Amino acid sequence: MPKSKRCLYNDIKHAIINAKMHIVQHIITNDNTAINLQNRHCETPLHIALNIVI
């Protein structure tokens, strides 16, 4: 059973923040919807991770 978009979004965000890029790559290659995930503010996990890192 596929994960919800919210769970996928959080998985990607936390993996990026923790620099586990192999996890991000695995999620994106195995689920096409992961690329277009956004939160309610229309931010992707990459946007959020970059804002935290910078």
N, CA, C and O atoms as a Tripos MOL2 file, in Angstrom:
@<TRIPOS>MOLECULE
protein
  216   215    54     0     0
PROTEIN
NO_CHARGES

@<TRIPOS>ATOM
      1 N           0.8440   -1.1800    0.0000 N.3       1 MET1
      2 CA          0.0000    0.0000    0.0000 C.3       1 MET1
      3 C           0.8930    1.2470    0.0000 C.2       1 MET1
      4 O           1.7930    1.3700    0.8310 O.2       1 MET1
      5 N           0.6400    2.1650   -0.9300 N.am      2 PRO2
      6 CA          1.4930    3.3640   -1.0190 C.3       2 PRO2
      7 C           1.3020    4.2820    0.1860 C.2       2 PRO2
      8 O           0.2310    4.3330    0.7900 O.2       2 PRO2
      9 N           2.3610    4.9940    0.5120 N.am      3 LYS3
     10 CA          2.2980    5.9550    1.6150 C.3       3 LYS3
     11 C           1.4610    7.1550    1.2110 C.2       3 LYS3
     12 O           1.3020    7.4410    0.0240 O.2       3 LYS3
     13 N           0.9290    7.8500    2.1960 N.am      4 SER4
     14 CA          0.2000    9.0740    1.8980 C.3       4 SER4
     15 C           1.1860   10.1390    1.4360 C.2       4 SER4
     16 O           2.3840   10.0510    1.7020 O.2       4 SER4
     17 N           0.6690   11.1350    0.7480 N.am      5 LYS5
     18 CA          1.5300   12.2210    0.2710 C.3       5 LYS5
     19 C           2.1900   12.9370    1.4400 C.2       5 LYS5
     20 O           3.3490   13.3430    1.3490 O.2       5 LYS5
     21 N           1.4680   13.0910    2.5180 N.am      6 ARG6
     22 CA          2.0170   13.7720    3.6970 C.3       6 ARG6
     23 C           3.2100   13.0020    4.2710 C.2       6 ARG6
     24 O           4.2330   13.5920    4.6190 O.2       6 ARG6
     25 N           3.0630   11.6780    4.3650 N.am      7 CYS7
     26 CA          4.1630   10.8470    4.8880 C.3       7 CYS7
     27 C           5.3680   10.9170    3.9640 C.2       7 CYS7
     28 O           6.5000   11.0580    4.4270 O.2       7 CYS7
     29 N           5.1330   10.8180    2.6670 N.am      8 LEU8
     30 CA          6.2280   10.8950    1.7020 C.3       8 LEU8
     31 C           6.9240   12.2390    1.7960 C.2       8 LEU8
     32 O           8.1530   12.3110    1.7950 O.2       8 LEU8
     33 N           6.1420   13.3000    1.8770 N.am      9 TYR9
     34 CA          6.6880   14.6540    1.9820 C.3       9 TYR9
     35 C           7.6150   14.7530    3.1930 C.2       9 TYR9
     36 O           8.7350   15.2520    3.0860 O.2       9 TYR9
     37 N           7.1440   14.2780    4.3330 N.am     10 ASN10
     38 CA          7.9490   14.3490    5.5520 C.3      10 ASN10
     39 C           9.1820   13.4630    5.4680 C.2      10 ASN10
     40 O          10.2490   13.8450    5.9490 O.2      10 ASN10
     41 N           9.0520   12.2810    4.8620 N.am     11 ASP11
     42 CA         10.2110   11.3950    4.6890 C.3      11 ASP11
     43 C          11.2990   12.0850    3.8820 C.2      11 ASP11
     44 O          12.4750   12.0420    4.2430 O.2      11 ASP11
     45 N          10.8990   12.7200    2.7870 N.am     12 ILE12
     46 CA         11.8730   13.3900    1.9210 C.3      12 ILE12
     47 C          12.5020   14.5710    2.6540 C.2      12 ILE12
     48 O          13.7180   14.7550    2.6190 O.2      12 ILE12
     49 N          11.6710   15.3660    3.3130 N.am     13 LYS13
     50 CA         12.1780   16.5400    4.0310 C.3      13 LYS13
     51 C          13.2040   16.1350    5.0870 C.2      13 LYS13
     52 O          14.2770   16.7330    5.1700 O.2      13 LYS13
     53 N          12.8840   15.1350    5.8840 N.am     14 HIS14
     54 CA         13.8040   14.7150    6.9470 C.3      14 HIS14
     55 C          15.0630   14.0730    6.3810 C.2      14 HIS14
     56 O          16.1490   14.2490    6.9340 O.2      14 HIS14
     57 N          14.9320   13.3360    5.2950 N.am     15 ALA15
     58 CA         16.1100   12.7180    4.6850 C.3      15 ALA15
     59 C          17.0570   13.7820    4.1410 C.2      15 ALA15
     60 O          18.2750   13.6570    4.2710 O.2      15 ALA15
     61 N          16.4970   14.8330    3.5300 N.am     16 ILE16
     62 CA         17.3370   15.9100    2.9990 C.3      16 ILE16
     63 C          18.0150   16.6570    4.1460 C.2      16 ILE16
     64 O          19.2110   16.9380    4.0860 O.2      16 ILE16
     65 N          17.2590   16.9730    5.1750 N.am     17 ILE17
     66 CA         17.8160   17.6970    6.3170 C.3      17 ILE17
     67 C          18.9480   16.8930    6.9530 C.2      17 ILE17
     68 O          19.9510   17.4600    7.3860 O.2      17 ILE17
     69 N          18.7880   15.5930    7.0060 N.am     18 ASN18
     70 CA         19.8030   14.7340    7.6220 C.3      18 ASN18
     71 C          20.8540   14.2670    6.6250 C.2      18 ASN18
     72 O          21.6790   13.4140    6.9520 O.2      18 ASN18
     73 N          20.8350   14.8170    5.4070 N.am     19 ALA19
     74 CA         21.8170   14.5290    4.3580 C.3      19 ALA19
     75 C          21.8550   13.0560    3.9720 C.2      19 ALA19
     76 O          22.9170   12.5130    3.6660 O.2      19 ALA19
     77 N          20.7080   12.4240    3.9880 N.am     20 LYS20
     78 CA         20.6260   11.0270    3.5600 C.3      20 LYS20
     79 C          20.0800   10.9930    2.1360 C.2      20 LYS20
     80 O          18.9500   10.5680    1.8950 O.2      20 LYS20
     81 N          20.8980   11.4430    1.2130 N.am     21 MET21
     82 CA         20.4420   11.6020   -0.1640 C.3      21 MET21
     83 C          20.0700   10.2750   -0.8130 C.2      21 MET21
     84 O          19.2320   10.2560   -1.7150 O.2      21 MET21
     85 N          20.6680    9.1630   -0.3790 N.am     22 HIS22
     86 CA         20.3010    7.8770   -0.9670 C.3      22 HIS22
     87 C          18.8430    7.5360   -0.6540 C.2      22 HIS22
     88 O          18.1770    6.8740   -1.4500 O.2      22 HIS22
     89 N          18.3460    7.9850    0.5000 N.am     23 ILE23
     90 CA         16.9370    7.7600    0.8420 C.3      23 ILE23
     91 C          16.0480    8.6020   -0.0610 C.2      23 ILE23
     92 O          15.0360    8.1190   -0.5690 O.2      23 ILE23
     93 N          16.4280    9.8650   -0.2610 N.am     24 VAL24
     94 CA         15.6620   10.7530   -1.1410 C.3      24 VAL24
     95 C          15.6140   10.1750   -2.5460 C.2      24 VAL24
     96 O          14.5520   10.1270   -3.1660 O.2      24 VAL24
     97 N          16.7530    9.7390   -3.0430 N.am     25 GLN25
     98 CA         16.8180    9.1770   -4.3890 C.3      25 GLN25
     99 C          15.9320    7.9440   -4.4950 C.2      25 GLN25
    100 O          15.2410    7.7660   -5.4970 O.2      25 GLN25
    101 N          15.9430    7.1030   -3.4890 N.am     26 HIS26
    102 CA         15.1290    5.8880   -3.4930 C.3      26 HIS26
    103 C          13.6390    6.2300   -3.5310 C.2      26 HIS26
    104 O          12.8830    5.6340   -4.2980 O.2      26 HIS26
    105 N          13.2200    7.1890   -2.7040 N.am     27 ILE27
    106 CA         11.8060    7.5790   -2.6660 C.3      27 ILE27
    107 C          11.3730    8.1540   -4.0070 C.2      27 ILE27
    108 O          10.3190    7.7890   -4.5290 O.2      27 ILE27
    109 N          12.1830    9.0550   -4.5720 N.am     28 ILE28
    110 CA         11.8060    9.7150   -5.8230 C.3      28 ILE28
    111 C          11.7680    8.7320   -6.9840 C.2      28 ILE28
    112 O          10.8650    8.8080   -7.8180 O.2      28 ILE28
    113 N          12.7250    7.8100   -7.0590 N.am     29 THR29
    114 CA         12.7410    6.8700   -8.1820 C.3      29 THR29
    115 C          11.6350    5.8380   -8.0710 C.2      29 THR29
    116 O          11.2350    5.2560   -9.0800 O.2      29 THR29
    117 N          11.1340    5.5970   -6.8710 N.am     30 ASN30
    118 CA         10.0950    4.5870   -6.7010 C.3      30 ASN30
    119 C           8.6840    5.1560   -6.6240 C.2      30 ASN30
    120 O           7.7200    4.3930   -6.5520 O.2      30 ASN30
    121 N           8.5440    6.4580   -6.6360 N.am     31 ASP31
    122 CA          7.2100    7.0570   -6.5470 C.3      31 ASP31
    123 C           7.1850    8.3790   -7.3060 C.2      31 ASP31
    124 O           7.7810    9.3640   -6.8690 O.2      31 ASP31
    125 N           6.4980    8.3980   -8.4350 N.am     32 ASN32
    126 CA          6.4500    9.5910   -9.2860 C.3      32 ASN32
    127 C           5.8130   10.7830   -8.5830 C.2      32 ASN32
    128 O           6.1790   11.9240   -8.8670 O.2      32 ASN32
    129 N           4.8750   10.5510   -7.6790 N.am     33 THR33
    130 CA          4.2110   11.6720   -7.0070 C.3      33 THR33
    131 C           5.1510   12.3920   -6.0560 C.2      33 THR33
    132 O           4.9090   13.5490   -5.7120 O.2      33 THR33
    133 N           6.2130   11.7350   -5.6260 N.am     34 ALA34
    134 CA          7.1340   12.3460   -4.6620 C.3      34 ALA34
    135 C           7.7910   13.5990   -5.2160 C.2      34 ALA34
    136 O           8.1340   14.5060   -4.4580 O.2      34 ALA34
    137 N           7.9680   13.6580   -6.5210 N.am     35 ILE35
    138 CA          8.6360   14.8040   -7.1370 C.3      35 ILE35
    139 C           7.7990   16.0690   -6.9800 C.2      35 ILE35
    140 O           8.3460   17.1600   -6.8190 O.2      35 ILE35
    141 N           6.4800   15.9280   -7.0260 N.am     36 ASN36
    142 CA          5.5930   17.0920   -7.0130 C.3      36 ASN36
    143 C           4.9510   17.3760   -5.6590 C.2      36 ASN36
    144 O           4.0190   18.1750   -5.5770 O.2      36 ASN36
    145 N           5.4260   16.7450   -4.6170 N.am     37 LEU37
    146 CA          4.8240   16.9550   -3.3020 C.3      37 LEU37
    147 C           5.0290   18.3860   -2.8220 C.2      37 LEU37
    148 O           6.1000   18.9690   -2.9880 O.2      37 LEU37
    149 N           3.9780   18.9350   -2.2250 N.am     38 GLN38
    150 CA          4.0520   20.2810   -1.6640 C.3      38 GLN38
    151 C           3.2620   20.3150   -0.3660 C.2      38 GLN38
    152 O           2.3160   19.5510   -0.1770 O.2      38 GLN38
    153 N           3.6650   21.2120    0.5220 N.am     39 ASN39
    154 CA          2.8720   21.4000    1.7320 C.3      39 ASN39
    155 C           1.7830   22.4350    1.4590 C.2      39 ASN39
    156 O           1.6090   22.8720    0.3210 O.2      39 ASN39
    157 N           1.0540   22.8230    2.4960 N.am     40 ARG40
    158 CA         -0.0590   23.7590    2.2760 C.3      40 ARG40
    159 C           0.4000   25.1500    1.8710 C.2      40 ARG40
    160 O          -0.4130   25.9670    1.4380 O.2      40 ARG40
    161 N           1.7030   25.4350    2.0050 N.am     41 HIS41
    162 CA          2.2500   26.7240    1.5900 C.3      41 HIS41
    163 C           2.9080   26.6290    0.2200 C.2      41 HIS41
    164 O           3.6310   27.5370   -0.1910 O.2      41 HIS41
    165 N           2.6590   25.5280   -0.4860 N.am     42 CYS42
    166 CA          3.1960   25.2840   -1.8360 C.3      42 CYS42
    167 C           4.7180   25.1940   -1.8510 C.2      42 CYS42
    168 O           5.3510   25.5800   -2.8330 O.2      42 CYS42
    169 N           5.3040   24.6940   -0.7800 N.am     43 GLU43
    170 CA          6.7500   24.5050   -0.7250 C.3      43 GLU43
    171 C           7.0550   23.0240   -0.8880 C.2      43 GLU43
    172 O           6.3590   22.1700   -0.3380 O.2      43 GLU43
    173 N           8.0880   22.7330   -1.6390 N.am     44 THR44
    174 CA          8.5170   21.3480   -1.7900 C.3      44 THR44
    175 C           9.4690   21.0060   -0.6440 C.2      44 THR44
    176 O           9.9630   21.9110    0.0290 O.2      44 THR44
    177 N           9.7330   19.7320   -0.4110 N.am     45 PRO45
    178 CA         10.6870   19.3640    0.6400 C.3      45 PRO45
    179 C          12.0600   19.9910    0.4290 C.2      45 PRO45
    180 O          12.7450   20.3300    1.3940 O.2      45 PRO45
    181 N          12.4640   20.1450   -0.8300 N.am     46 LEU46
    182 CA         13.7590   20.7630   -1.1090 C.3      46 LEU46
    183 C          13.7980   22.2110   -0.6460 C.2      46 LEU46
    184 O          14.7950   22.6550   -0.0780 O.2      46 LEU46
    185 N          12.7140   22.9510   -0.8840 N.am     47 HIS47
    186 CA         12.6520   24.3440   -0.4210 C.3      47 HIS47
    187 C          12.8260   24.4210    1.0910 C.2      47 HIS47
    188 O          13.6030   25.2300    1.5970 O.2      47 HIS47
    189 N          12.1030   23.5800    1.7970 N.am     48 ILE48
    190 CA         12.1470   23.6230    3.2580 C.3      48 ILE48
    191 C          13.5220   23.2370    3.7690 C.2      48 ILE48
    192 O          14.0560   23.8830    4.6700 O.2      48 ILE48
    193 N          14.0960   22.1930    3.2020 N.am     49 ALA49
    194 CA         15.4180   21.7470    3.6410 C.3      49 ALA49
    195 C          16.4630   22.8320    3.3980 C.2      49 ALA49
    196 O          17.3290   23.0680    4.2410 O.2      49 ALA49
    197 N          16.3800   23.4870    2.2500 N.am     50 LEU50
    198 CA         17.3390   24.5470    1.9470 C.3      50 LEU50
    199 C          17.1760   25.7290    2.8880 C.2      50 LEU50
    200 O          18.1670   26.3290    3.3050 O.2      50 LEU50
    201 N          15.9410   26.0700    3.2270 N.am     51 ASN51
    202 CA         15.7100   27.1710    4.1640 C.3      51 ASN51
    203 C          16.2810   26.8610    5.5400 C.2      51 ASN51
    204 O          16.7720   27.7570    6.2260 O.2      51 ASN51
    205 N          16.2200   25.6100    5.9420 N.am     52 ILE52
    206 CA         16.7450   25.2240    7.2510 C.3      52 ILE52
    207 C          18.2640   25.2280    7.2340 C.2      52 ILE52
    208 O          18.8980   25.6580    8.1970 O.2      52 ILE52
    209 N          18.8500   24.7510    6.1430 N.am     53 VAL53
    210 CA         20.3050   24.6390    6.0430 C.3      53 VAL53
    211 C          20.9600   26.0050    5.9220 C.2      53 VAL53
    212 O          22.0280   26.2380    6.4870 O.2      53 VAL53
    213 N          20.3170   26.9150    5.1820 N.am     54 ILE54
    214 CA         20.9320   28.2270    4.9120 C.3      54 ILE54
    215 C          20.7990   29.1640    6.0810 C.2      54 ILE54
    216 O          21.2620   30.3020    6.0150 O.2      54 ILE54
@<TRIPOS>BOND
     1     1     2 1
     2     2     3 1
     3     3     4 2
     4     3     5 am
     5     5     6 1
     6     6     7 1
     7     7     8 2
     8     7     9 am
     9     9    10 1
    10    10    11 1
    11    11    12 2
    12    11    13 am
    13    13    14 1
    14    14    15 1
    15    15    16 2
    16    15    17 am
    17    17    18 1
    18    18    19 1
    19    19    20 2
    20    19    21 am
    21    21    22 1
    22    22    23 1
    23    23    24 2
    24    23    25 am
    25    25    26 1
    26    26    27 1
    27    27    28 2
    28    27    29 am
    29    29    30 1
    30    30    31 1
    31    31    32 2
    32    31    33 am
    33    33    34 1
    34    34    35 1
    35    35    36 2
    36    35    37 am
    37    37    38 1
    38    38    39 1
    39    39    40 2
    40    39    41 am
    41    41    42 1
    42    42    43 1
    43    43    44 2
    44    43    45 am
    45    45    46 1
    46    46    47 1
    47    47    48 2
    48    47    49 am
    49    49    50 1
    50    50    51 1
    51    51    52 2
    52    51    53 am
    53    53    54 1
    54    54    55 1
    55    55    56 2
    56    55    57 am
    57    57    58 1
    58    58    59 1
    59    59    60 2
    60    59    61 am
    61    61    62 1
    62    62    63 1
    63    63    64 2
    64    63    65 am
    65    65    66 1
    66    66    67 1
    67    67    68 2
    68    67    69 am
    69    69    70 1
    70    70    71 1
    71    71    72 2
    72    71    73 am
    73    73    74 1
    74    74    75 1
    75    75    76 2
    76    75    77 am
    77    77    78 1
    78    78    79 1
    79    79    80 2
    80    79    81 am
    81    81    82 1
    82    82    83 1
    83    83    84 2
    84    83    85 am
    85    85    86 1
    86    86    87 1
    87    87    88 2
    88    87    89 am
    89    89    90 1
    90    90    91 1
    91    91    92 2
    92    91    93 am
    93    93    94 1
    94    94    95 1
    95    95    96 2
    96    95    97 am
    97    97    98 1
    98    98    99 1
    99    99   100 2
   100    99   101 am
   101   101   102 1
   102   102   103 1
   103   103   104 2
   104   103   105 am
   105   105   106 1
   106   106   107 1
   107   107   108 2
   108   107   109 am
   109   109   110 1
   110   110   111 1
   111   111   112 2
   112   111   113 am
   113   113   114 1
   114   114   115 1
   115   115   116 2
   116   115   117 am
   117   117   118 1
   118   118   119 1
   119   119   120 2
   120   119   121 am
   121   121   122 1
   122   122   123 1
   123   123   124 2
   124   123   125 am
   125   125   126 1
   126   126   127 1
   127   127   128 2
   128   127   129 am
   129   129   130 1
   130   130   131 1
   131   131   132 2
   132   131   133 am
   133   133   134 1
   134   134   135 1
   135   135   136 2
   136   135   137 am
   137   137   138 1
   138   138   139 1
   139   139   140 2
   140   139   141 am
   141   141   142 1
   142   142   143 1
   143   143   144 2
   144   143   145 am
   145   145   146 1
   146   146   147 1
   147   147   148 2
   148   147   149 am
   149   149   150 1
   150   150   151 1
   151   151   152 2
   152   151   153 am
   153   153   154 1
   154   154   155 1
   155   155   156 2
   156   155   157 am
   157   157   158 1
   158   158   159 1
   159   159   160 2
   160   159   161 am
   161   161   162 1
   162   162   163 1
   163   163   164 2
   164   163   165 am
   165   165   166 1
   166   166   167 1
   167   167   168 2
   168   167   169 am
   169   169   170 1
   170   170   171 1
   171   171   172 2
   172   171   173 am
   173   173   174 1
   174   174   175 1
   175   175   176 2
   176   175   177 am
   177   177   178 1
   178   178   179 1
   179   179   180 2
   180   179   181 am
   181   181   182 1
   182   182   183 1
   183   183   184 2
   184   183   185 am
   185   185   186 1
   186   186   187 1
   187   187   188 2
   188   187   189 am
   189   189   190 1
   190   190   191 1
   191   191   192 2
   192   191   193 am
   193   193   194 1
   194   194   195 1
   195   195   196 2
   196   195   197 am
   197   197   198 1
   198   198   199 1
   199   199   200 2
   200   199   201 am
   201   201   202 1
   202   202   203 1
   203   203   204 2
   204   203   205 am
   205   205   206 1
   206   206   207 1
   207   207   208 2
   208   207   209 am
   209   209   210 1
   210   210   211 1
   211   211   212 2
   212   211   213 am
   213   213   214 1
   214   214   215 1
   215   215   216 2
@<TRIPOS>SUBSTRUCTURE
     1 MET1         2 RESIDUE 1 A MET
     2 PRO2         6 RESIDUE 1 A PRO
     3 LYS3        10 RESIDUE 1 A LYS
     4 SER4        14 RESIDUE 1 A SER
     5 LYS5        18 RESIDUE 1 A LYS
     6 ARG6        22 RESIDUE 1 A ARG
     7 CYS7        26 RESIDUE 1 A CYS
     8 LEU8        30 RESIDUE 1 A LEU
     9 TYR9        34 RESIDUE 1 A TYR
    10 ASN10       38 RESIDUE 1 A ASN
    11 ASP11       42 RESIDUE 1 A ASP
    12 ILE12       46 RESIDUE 1 A ILE
    13 LYS13       50 RESIDUE 1 A LYS
    14 HIS14       54 RESIDUE 1 A HIS
    15 ALA15       58 RESIDUE 1 A ALA
    16 ILE16       62 RESIDUE 1 A ILE
    17 ILE17       66 RESIDUE 1 A ILE
    18 ASN18       70 RESIDUE 1 A ASN
    19 ALA19       74 RESIDUE 1 A ALA
    20 LYS20       78 RESIDUE 1 A LYS
    21 MET21       82 RESIDUE 1 A MET
    22 HIS22       86 RESIDUE 1 A HIS
    23 ILE23       90 RESIDUE 1 A ILE
    24 VAL24       94 RESIDUE 1 A VAL
    25 GLN25       98 RESIDUE 1 A GLN
    26 HIS26      102 RESIDUE 1 A HIS
    27 ILE27      106 RESIDUE 1 A ILE
    28 ILE28      110 RESIDUE 1 A ILE
    29 THR29      114 RESIDUE 1 A THR
    30 ASN30      118 RESIDUE 1 A ASN
    31 ASP31      122 RESIDUE 1 A ASP
    32 ASN32      126 RESIDUE 1 A ASN
    33 THR33      130 RESIDUE 1 A THR
    34 ALA34      134 RESIDUE 1 A ALA
    35 ILE35      138 RESIDUE 1 A ILE
    36 ASN36      142 RESIDUE 1 A ASN
    37 LEU37      146 RESIDUE 1 A LEU
    38 GLN38      150 RESIDUE 1 A GLN
    39 ASN39      154 RESIDUE 1 A ASN
    40 ARG40      158 RESIDUE 1 A ARG
    41 HIS41      162 RESIDUE 1 A HIS
    42 CYS42      166 RESIDUE 1 A CYS
    43 GLU43      170 RESIDUE 1 A GLU
    44 THR44      174 RESIDUE 1 A THR
    45 PRO45      178 RESIDUE 1 A PRO
    46 LEU46      182 RESIDUE 1 A LEU
    47 HIS47      186 RESIDUE 1 A HIS
    48 ILE48      190 RESIDUE 1 A ILE
    49 ALA49      194 RESIDUE 1 A ALA
    50 LEU50      198 RESIDUE 1 A LEU
    51 ASN51      202 RESIDUE 1 A ASN
    52 ILE52      206 RESIDUE 1 A ILE
    53 VAL53      210 RESIDUE 1 A VAL
    54 ILE54      214 RESIDUE 1 A ILE
